[in-house]
Each structure stands twice: as C-alpha cells, then as structure tokens.
Amino acid sequence: MPDEYKTMDIAQWILDQCTTDVELQRVGRELLLFQERDLFDLLRYLKYLVDVMKENNVIWGVGRGSSVASYVLYLLGVHRIDSL
C-alpha cells in the first residue's frame, strides 16, 4: 500500500464525505468503534483497495452480510447499501 494511504487521516476523509448532521452522528459513532478496535489501518487499506479496483474497472458485489450495516464502509465504497 502506498505511503499516501498509510499516513492519511482516514477519519477526517470519511467525515468529509458526510453532508448531513445525521450522517456525521452515525459516522462519529462508527469511527469510535473502529478506533476502539484499532482498525483504522484496515479502513486505510479498504480505501486503497476500493480506489485500485475503481481505477482498474474491477466490478465487485453490492454488499454482503453485516458489512452493509456500516455507513463508514458505504462511504468508503466497500458496498453500495446506504444503511441510513
């Protein structure tokens, strides 16, 4: 993974994607859970992976399992289910 992803402020990038107070509140709660579990590196990797797949026109699934409950993963582009 390139250094630009390793050092990015993933929480701020995700927060910047929000356009409403409802989205900000939801993302804030989810980010706290990701932080408590020390998973920000995973979020950075997922951002990198999604960017690479988009750049290379790779098609991936709409969403599966409990991941579609996460609005953060929706904003990253991991799945296409808006849980709000």
N, CA, C and O atoms as a GROMACS GRO file, in nm:
protein
  336
    1MET      N    1   0.085  -0.117   0.000
    1MET     CA    2   0.000   0.000   0.000
    1MET      C    3   0.090   0.124   0.000
    1MET      O    4   0.182   0.133   0.081
    2PRO      N    5   0.064   0.218  -0.089
    2PRO     CA    6   0.146   0.339  -0.096
    2PRO      C    7   0.142   0.420   0.033
    2PRO      O    8   0.045   0.416   0.108
    3ASP      N    9   0.249   0.493   0.058
    3ASP     CA   10   0.261   0.573   0.180
    3ASP      C   11   0.148   0.674   0.195
    3ASP      O   12   0.106   0.703   0.307
    4GLU      N   13   0.098   0.727   0.086
    4GLU     CA   14  -0.010   0.826   0.096
    4GLU      C   15  -0.133   0.770   0.166
    4GLU      O   16  -0.206   0.844   0.231
    5TYR      N   17  -0.156   0.640   0.153
    5TYR     CA   18  -0.267   0.575   0.222
    5TYR      C   19  -0.229   0.541   0.366
    5TYR      O   20  -0.312   0.551   0.456
    6LYS      N   21  -0.105   0.501   0.386
    6LYS     CA   22  -0.060   0.464   0.521
    6LYS      C   23  -0.064   0.581   0.617
    6LYS      O   24  -0.084   0.563   0.737
    7THR      N   25  -0.046   0.701   0.564
    7THR     CA   26  -0.038   0.819   0.650
    7THR      C   27  -0.164   0.907   0.645
    7THR      O   28  -0.171   1.008   0.715
    8MET      N   29  -0.261   0.870   0.565
    8MET     CA   30  -0.378   0.955   0.551
    8MET      C   31  -0.461   0.956   0.679
    8MET      O   32  -0.466   0.857   0.752
    9ASP      N   33  -0.525   1.069   0.705
    9ASP     CA   34  -0.618   1.082   0.817
    9ASP      C   35  -0.752   1.026   0.769
    9ASP      O   36  -0.838   1.099   0.721
   10ILE      N   37  -0.766   0.895   0.784
   10ILE     CA   38  -0.884   0.826   0.730
   10ILE      C   39  -1.012   0.874   0.798
   10ILE      O   40  -1.116   0.883   0.732
   11ALA      N   41  -1.006   0.904   0.926
   11ALA     CA   42  -1.126   0.951   0.996
   11ALA      C   43  -1.172   1.084   0.935
   11ALA      O   44  -1.291   1.102   0.911
   12GLN      N   45  -1.079   1.175   0.911
   12GLN     CA   46  -1.116   1.304   0.852
   12GLN      C   47  -1.168   1.286   0.711
   12GLN      O   48  -1.263   1.354   0.671
   13TRP      N   49  -1.108   1.197   0.633
   13TRP     CA   50  -1.154   1.174   0.496
   13TRP      C   51  -1.298   1.125   0.499
   13TRP      O   52  -1.381   1.171   0.420
   14ILE      N   53  -1.328   1.032   0.589
   14ILE     CA   54  -1.464   0.978   0.598
   14ILE      C   55  -1.560   1.088   0.644
   14ILE      O   56  -1.668   1.103   0.587
   15LEU      N   57  -1.522   1.163   0.746
   15LEU     CA   58  -1.608   1.272   0.794
   15LEU      C   59  -1.636   1.373   0.684
   15LEU      O   60  -1.746   1.427   0.676
   16ASP      N   61  -1.538   1.399   0.599
   16ASP     CA   62  -1.554   1.494   0.489
   16ASP      C   63  -1.656   1.446   0.386
   16ASP      O   64  -1.707   1.528   0.308
   17GLN      N   65  -1.686   1.318   0.383
   17GLN     CA   66  -1.783   1.265   0.287
   17GLN      C   67  -1.927   1.289   0.334
   17GLN      O   68  -2.020   1.276   0.255
   18CYS      N   69  -1.944   1.323   0.459
   18CYS     CA   70  -2.078   1.342   0.516
   18CYS      C   71  -2.134   1.478   0.475
   18CYS      O   72  -2.062   1.578   0.468
   19THR      N   73  -2.264   1.480   0.448
   19THR     CA   74  -2.328   1.604   0.406
   19THR      C   75  -2.440   1.648   0.500
   19THR      O   76  -2.490   1.759   0.487
   20THR      N   77  -2.479   1.563   0.595
   20THR     CA   78  -2.586   1.599   0.688
   20THR      C   79  -2.543   1.569   0.832
   20THR      O   80  -2.447   1.495   0.855
   21ASP      N   81  -2.614   1.627   0.926
   21ASP     CA   82  -2.586   1.601   1.067
   21ASP      C   83  -2.613   1.455   1.103
   21ASP      O   84  -2.542   1.397   1.185
   22VAL      N   85  -2.714   1.397   1.043
   22VAL     CA   86  -2.746   1.256   1.069
   22VAL      C   87  -2.628   1.168   1.026
   22VAL      O   88  -2.588   1.077   1.099
   23GLU      N   89  -2.573   1.195   0.909
   23GLU     CA   90  -2.457   1.120   0.862
   23GLU      C   91  -2.339   1.138   0.954
   23GLU      O   92  -2.271   1.042   0.988
   24LEU      N   93  -2.312   1.262   0.996
   24LEU     CA   94  -2.200   1.290   1.086
   24LEU      C   95  -2.214   1.217   1.220
   24LEU      O   96  -2.116   1.164   1.272
   25GLN      N   97  -2.334   1.214   1.274
   25GLN     CA   98  -2.356   1.145   1.400
   25GLN      C   99  -2.332   0.995   1.385
   25GLN      O  100  -2.266   0.933   1.469
   26ARG      N  101  -2.384   0.938   1.279
   26ARG     CA  102  -2.368   0.794   1.256
   26ARG      C  103  -2.221   0.759   1.236
   26ARG      O  104  -2.170   0.665   1.296
   27VAL      N  105  -2.152   0.836   1.151
   27VAL     CA  106  -2.011   0.812   1.123
   27VAL      C  107  -1.928   0.830   1.250
   27VAL      O  108  -1.836   0.752   1.276
   28GLY      N  109  -1.960   0.930   1.329
   28GLY     CA  110  -1.889   0.951   1.455
   28GLY      C  111  -1.896   0.830   1.546
   28GLY      O  112  -1.796   0.788   1.603
   29ARG      N  113  -2.016   0.774   1.560
   29ARG     CA  114  -2.033   0.654   1.644
   29ARG      C  115  -1.954   0.536   1.587
   29ARG      O  116  -1.887   0.464   1.660
   30GLU      N  117  -1.964   0.518   1.455
   30GLU     CA  118  -1.893   0.405   1.393
   30GLU      C  119  -1.741   0.422   1.403
   30GLU      O  120  -1.670   0.326   1.432
   31LEU      N  121  -1.693   0.542   1.380
   31LEU     CA  122  -1.548   0.564   1.387
   31LEU      C  123  -1.494   0.537   1.527
   31LEU      O  124  -1.383   0.486   1.542
   32LEU      N  125  -1.571   0.570   1.630
   32LEU     CA  126  -1.528   0.538   1.766
   32LEU      C  127  -1.512   0.388   1.784
   32LEU      O  128  -1.419   0.342   1.850
   33LEU      N  129  -1.603   0.311   1.726
   33LEU     CA  130  -1.594   0.164   1.736
   33LEU      C  131  -1.472   0.112   1.660
   33LEU      O  132  -1.402   0.023   1.709
   34PHE      N  133  -1.448   0.166   1.541
   34PHE     CA  134  -1.329   0.125   1.466
   34PHE      C  135  -1.202   0.162   1.542
   34PHE      O  136  -1.106   0.084   1.546
   35GLN      N  137  -1.201   0.281   1.604
   35GLN     CA  138  -1.084   0.325   1.680
   35GLN      C  139  -1.062   0.238   1.803
   35GLN      O  140  -0.948   0.199   1.832
   36GLU      N  141  -1.169   0.207   1.876
   36GLU     CA  142  -1.158   0.121   1.995
   36GLU      C  143  -1.097  -0.014   1.962
   36GLU      O  144  -1.028  -0.073   2.045
   37ARG      N  145  -1.123  -0.062   1.843
   37ARG     CA  146  -1.073  -0.193   1.800
   37ARG      C  147  -0.943  -0.182   1.721
   37ARG      O  148  -0.894  -0.282   1.666
   38ASP      N  149  -0.885  -0.062   1.715
   38ASP     CA  150  -0.760  -0.037   1.646
   38ASP      C  151  -0.766  -0.080   1.499
   38ASP      O  152  -0.677  -0.150   1.450
   39LEU      N  153  -0.872  -0.038   1.430
   39LEU     CA  154  -0.896  -0.081   1.292
   39LEU      C  155  -0.882   0.031   1.189
   39LEU      O  156  -0.926   0.015   1.075
   40PHE      N  157  -0.821   0.143   1.226
   40PHE     CA  158  -0.804   0.250   1.127
   40PHE      C  159  -0.712   0.207   1.013
   40PHE      O  160  -0.732   0.250   0.899
   41ASP      N  161  -0.612   0.124   1.041
   41ASP     CA  162  -0.527   0.074   0.932
   41ASP      C  163  -0.609  -0.009   0.833
   41ASP      O  164  -0.585  -0.003   0.713
   42LEU      N  165  -0.705  -0.085   0.884
   42LEU     CA  166  -0.793  -0.162   0.796
   42LEU      C  167  -0.874  -0.068   0.708
   42LEU      O  168  -0.889  -0.092   0.588
   43LEU      N  169  -0.927   0.040   0.765
   43LEU     CA  170  -1.003   0.137   0.686
   43LEU      C  171  -0.916   0.201   0.579
   43LEU      O  172  -0.961   0.223   0.466
   44ARG      N  173  -0.792   0.231   0.613
   44ARG     CA  174  -0.699   0.287   0.513
   44ARG      C  175  -0.677   0.188   0.399
   44ARG      O  176  -0.676   0.225   0.282
   45TYR      N  177  -0.659   0.060   0.434
   45TYR     CA  178  -0.637  -0.041   0.331
   45TYR      C  179  -0.761  -0.055   0.243
   45TYR      O  180  -0.750  -0.068   0.121
   46LEU      N  181  -0.878  -0.054   0.304
   46LEU     CA  182  -1.001  -0.066   0.225
   46LEU      C  183  -1.016   0.052   0.130
   46LEU      O  184  -1.060   0.034   0.016
   47LYS      N  185  -0.980   0.171   0.175
   47LYS     CA  186  -0.984   0.288   0.087
   47LYS      C  187  -0.890   0.268  -0.032
   47LYS      O  188  -0.927   0.295  -0.147
   48TYR      N  189  -0.770   0.220  -0.004
   48TYR     CA  190  -0.674   0.191  -0.111
   48TYR      C  191  -0.729   0.084  -0.206
   48TYR      O  192  -0.724   0.101  -0.328
   49LEU      N  193  -0.781  -0.024  -0.151
   49LEU     CA  194  -0.833  -0.134  -0.233
   49LEU      C  195  -0.946  -0.087  -0.323
   49LEU      O  196  -0.948  -0.119  -0.442
   50VAL      N  197  -1.039  -0.013  -0.269
   50VAL     CA  198  -1.152   0.038  -0.349
   50VAL      C  199  -1.100   0.131  -0.459
   50VAL      O  200  -1.146   0.123  -0.573
   51ASP      N  201  -1.006   0.219  -0.425
   51ASP     CA  202  -0.951   0.310  -0.527
   51ASP      C  203  -0.884   0.231  -0.640
   51ASP      O  204  -0.902   0.265  -0.757
   52VAL      N  205  -0.808   0.128  -0.606
   52VAL     CA  206  -0.741   0.047  -0.709
   52VAL      C  207  -0.844  -0.026  -0.795
   52VAL      O  208  -0.829  -0.033  -0.917
   53MET      N  209  -0.947  -0.080  -0.732
   53MET     CA  210  -1.049  -0.151  -0.810
   53MET      C  211  -1.121  -0.055  -0.904
   53MET      O  212  -1.149  -0.090  -1.018
   54LYS      N  213  -1.152   0.065  -0.856
   54LYS     CA  214  -1.218   0.164  -0.943
   54LYS      C  215  -1.128   0.203  -1.060
   54LYS      O  216  -1.174   0.211  -1.174
   55GLU      N  217  -0.999   0.227  -1.031
   55GLU     CA  218  -0.905   0.266  -1.136
   55GLU      C  219  -0.890   0.158  -1.243
   55GLU      O  220  -0.863   0.189  -1.359
   56ASN      N  221  -0.907   0.032  -1.203
   56ASN     CA  222  -0.889  -0.080  -1.295
   56ASN      C  223  -1.020  -0.140  -1.343
   56ASN      O  224  -1.022  -0.249  -1.399
   57ASN      N  225  -1.129  -0.068  -1.319
   57ASN     CA  226  -1.262  -0.113  -1.364
   57ASN      C  227  -1.298  -0.253  -1.317
   57ASN      O  228  -1.360  -0.330  -1.390
   58VAL      N  229  -1.259  -0.286  -1.195
   58VAL     CA  230  -1.293  -0.415  -1.136
   58VAL      C  231  -1.433  -0.402  -1.076
   58VAL      O  232  -1.463  -0.306  -1.005
   59ILE      N  233  -1.517  -0.499  -1.106
   59ILE     CA  234  -1.654  -0.500  -1.054
   59ILE      C  235  -1.657  -0.588  -0.930
   59ILE      O  236  -1.607  -0.700  -0.930
   60TRP      N  237  -1.717  -0.535  -0.823
   60TRP     CA  238  -1.732  -0.615  -0.701
   60TRP      C  239  -1.876  -0.608  -0.658
   60TRP      O  240  -1.954  -0.527  -0.708
   61GLY      N  241  -1.912  -0.695  -0.564
   61GLY     CA  242  -2.052  -0.711  -0.522
   61GLY      C  243  -2.113  -0.588  -0.458
   61GLY      O  244  -2.042  -0.497  -0.414
   62VAL      N  245  -2.243  -0.587  -0.454
   62VAL     CA  246  -2.320  -0.478  -0.396
   62VAL      C  247  -2.300  -0.474  -0.245
   62VAL      O  248  -2.291  -0.365  -0.188
   63GLY      N  249  -2.291  -0.588  -0.181
   63GLY     CA  250  -2.272  -0.596  -0.036
   63GLY      C  251  -2.321  -0.728   0.018
   63GLY      O  252  -2.413  -0.789  -0.037
   64ARG      N  253  -2.258  -0.773   0.127
   64ARG     CA  254  -2.297  -0.900   0.187
   64ARG      C  255  -2.285  -0.891   0.338
   64ARG      O  256  -2.202  -0.817   0.392
   65GLY      N  257  -2.367  -0.966   0.404
   65GLY     CA  258  -2.355  -0.984   0.548
   65GLY      C  259  -2.368  -0.855   0.628
   65GLY      O  260  -2.430  -0.758   0.585
   66SER      N  261  -2.306  -0.857   0.745
   66SER     CA  262  -2.319  -0.744   0.837
   66SER      C  263  -2.244  -0.619   0.791
   66SER      O  264  -2.268  -0.511   0.845
   67SER      N  265  -2.155  -0.632   0.695
   67SER     CA  266  -2.081  -0.514   0.650
   67SER      C  267  -2.174  -0.406   0.595
   67SER      O  268  -2.141  -0.288   0.600
   68VAL      N  269  -2.289  -0.446   0.542
   68VAL     CA  270  -2.380  -0.347   0.484
   68VAL      C  271  -2.449  -0.263   0.591
   68VAL      O  272  -2.517  -0.166   0.558
   69ALA      N  273  -2.433  -0.298   0.718
   69ALA     CA  274  -2.487  -0.216   0.827
   69ALA      C  275  -2.397  -0.097   0.856
   69ALA      O  276  -2.438  -0.005   0.927
   70SER      N  277  -2.276  -0.097   0.804
   70SER     CA  278  -2.180   0.009   0.833
   70SER      C  279  -2.189   0.122   0.732
   70SER      O  280  -2.168   0.101   0.612
   71TYR      N  281  -2.220   0.240   0.780
   71TYR     CA  282  -2.224   0.358   0.693
   71TYR      C  283  -2.083   0.400   0.653
   71TYR      O  284  -2.062   0.451   0.543
   72VAL      N  285  -1.986   0.379   0.740
   72VAL     CA  286  -1.846   0.409   0.708
   72VAL      C  287  -1.801   0.328   0.588
   72VAL      O  288  -1.739   0.382   0.497
   73LEU      N  289  -1.830   0.198   0.586
   73LEU     CA  290  -1.791   0.114   0.473
   73LEU      C  291  -1.864   0.155   0.345
   73LEU      O  292  -1.809   0.144   0.235
   74TYR      N  293  -1.986   0.202   0.359
   74TYR     CA  294  -2.060   0.254   0.244
   74TYR      C  295  -1.988   0.376   0.187
   74TYR      O  296  -1.969   0.387   0.066
   75LEU      N  297  -1.946   0.469   0.275
   75LEU     CA  298  -1.876   0.589   0.228
   75LEU      C  299  -1.743   0.555   0.163
   75LEU      O  300  -1.700   0.623   0.070
   76LEU      N  301  -1.677   0.451   0.212
   76LEU     CA  302  -1.551   0.408   0.151
   76LEU      C  303  -1.572   0.342   0.016
   76LEU      O  304  -1.479   0.332  -0.064
   77GLY      N  305  -1.694   0.296  -0.010
   77GLY     CA  306  -1.723   0.229  -0.136
   77GLY      C  307  -1.709   0.079  -0.131
   77GLY      O  308  -1.710   0.013  -0.235
   78VAL      N  309  -1.695   0.024  -0.011
   78VAL     CA  310  -1.681  -0.121   0.003
   78VAL      C  311  -1.809  -0.190  -0.041
   78VAL      O  312  -1.804  -0.298  -0.101
   79HIS      N  313  -1.923  -0.130  -0.013
   79HIS     CA  314  -2.051  -0.182  -0.059
   79HIS      C  315  -2.140  -0.066  -0.104
   79HIS      O  316  -2.103   0.050  -0.087
   80ARG      N  317  -2.253  -0.097  -0.161
   80ARG     CA  318  -2.340   0.007  -0.218
   80ARG      C  319  -2.475   0.016  -0.147
   80ARG      O  320  -2.573   0.063  -0.205
   81ILE      N  321  -2.478  -0.028  -0.021
   81ILE     CA  322  -2.603  -0.025   0.055
   81ILE      C  323  -2.596   0.091   0.153
   81ILE      O  324  -2.514   0.091   0.245
   82ASP      N  325  -2.681   0.191   0.133
   82ASP     CA  326  -2.686   0.306   0.224
   82ASP      C  327  -2.768   0.264   0.346
   82ASP      O  328  -2.890   0.255   0.340
   83SER      N  329  -2.699   0.239   0.457
   83SER     CA  330  -2.767   0.189   0.576
   83SER      C  331  -2.849   0.295   0.649
   83SER      O  332  -2.922   0.263   0.743
   84LEU      N  333  -2.839   0.418   0.607
   84LEU     CA  334  -2.925   0.521   0.666
   84LEU      C  335  -3.060   0.519   0.599
   84LEU      O  336  -3.147   0.599   0.635
   0.00000   0.00000   0.00000
